[in-house]
């Protein structure tokens, strides 16, 4: 006697959103406002209006959020911005913190 039986396996896969990280810009007395706006525009894809708003927040309060991204992207953008700053002779600092 032949039976055609099928085994059905269920696997519960839990998909989670990746953790997000804030890229924080820190104010200093040497990096120009124009450079900060350019970094926000070029690296963080902010409009000029939004870049100016973030730059003023950094200037007035000492720091501001350039963007919120998955970890690898946040680190990559922060590093790219700091390399550009170093090439221009600015001591510009960015940090990455979990959101």
C-alpha positions in Angstrom: 0.0 0.0 0.0 1.5 3.3 -1.1 0.7 6.6 0.6 1.3 10.0 -0.6 2.0 12.0 2.5 3.5 15.5 2.6 5.4 17.0 5.4 4.7 20.7 5.8 7.3 22.6 7.8 6.6 26.0 9.2 9.3 28.3 10.1 8.6 31.5 11.9 11.0 34.1 10.8 10.9 37.3 12.7 12.2 40.2 10.6 13.3 43.3 12.5 14.1 46.7 11.3 17.8 47.4 11.7 18.8 49.7 14.5 19.1 53.3 13.6 22.0 55.6 14.5 22.2 59.4 14.6 25.1 61.2 13.0 25.8 64.2 15.2 27.7 67.2 14.1 29.7 69.1 16.8 30.4 72.8 16.7 33.9 74.2 16.7 35.4 77.7 16.3 37.2 76.9 13.1 35.0 75.0 10.6 33.1 77.5 8.4 29.4 77.5 8.2 29.6 77.2 4.4 31.6 74.0 4.8 29.1 72.5 7.2 26.2 73.4 4.8 28.2 71.8 1.9 28.8 68.6 3.9 25.1 68.4 4.7 24.2 69.0 1.1 26.8 66.7 -0.5 27.1 63.8 1.9 23.8 63.8 3.8 21.7 64.8 0.8 20.0 67.7 2.6 18.4 70.6 0.7 20.1 73.9 1.1 17.3 75.1 3.2 17.4 72.0 5.5 21.3 72.2 5.6 21.2 75.8 6.7 18.7 75.0 9.4 20.8 72.1 10.8 24.0 74.3 10.5 22.4 77.0 12.6 21.3 74.4 15.2 24.9 73.2 15.4 26.1 76.8 15.7 23.6 77.8 18.4 23.3 74.7 20.5 26.8 73.1 19.9 25.5 70.1 18.0 22.9 68.9 15.6 21.7 65.8 13.9 22.9 65.4 10.3 20.8 62.3 9.7 19.6 58.9 11.1 20.8 55.8 9.3 21.6 52.1 9.8 25.0 51.7 11.5 27.2 51.0 8.4 25.7 54.0 6.5 26.0 56.3 9.5 29.7 55.4 10.1 30.4 55.7 6.4 28.9 59.2 6.0 30.5 60.4 9.2 34.0 59.2 8.1 33.6 60.7 4.6 32.6 64.1 6.1 35.6 64.0 8.5 38.0 63.1 5.7 36.7 66.0 3.6 37.1 68.3 6.6 40.7 67.1 7.3 41.5 67.7 3.6 40.2 71.3 4.0 42.1 71.8 7.3 39.1 71.9 9.5 38.9 70.1 12.9 35.2 69.2 12.2 33.9 66.4 14.4 31.0 64.0 13.9 29.9 61.2 16.2 27.5 58.3 15.8 25.0 57.3 18.5 22.2 54.8 18.6 18.9 56.5 18.1 
